[in-house]
């Protein structure tokens, strides 16, 4: 493996890596949301109100957990993507070593 010597190049590589991870996370999030939404969701109807709540509560809790999961994944993915773009587009200055002070003659 070739060692990267330039600080600017290392920062640029980390920016691209962050951007790629963010985009992959967003793609996975949207794919999971698509798979969740193509599922069949039925609303049970019955004369007994307690039976309806018993049958409906578990799928509603599962749907809420999935929505929270997808929301957090999308949020993290968008943050990583934004940070990656910021790192790539920001101007990078090379660190210069300060020159030693000169002694007065």
Secondary structure, DSSP 8 states (H G I E B T S, - for coil): ------HHHHHHHHHHHHHHHHHHHHHHHHHHHHHHHTS-------S-HHHHHHHHHHHHHHHHHHHHHHHHHHHHHHHHHHHHHHHHHS---------------
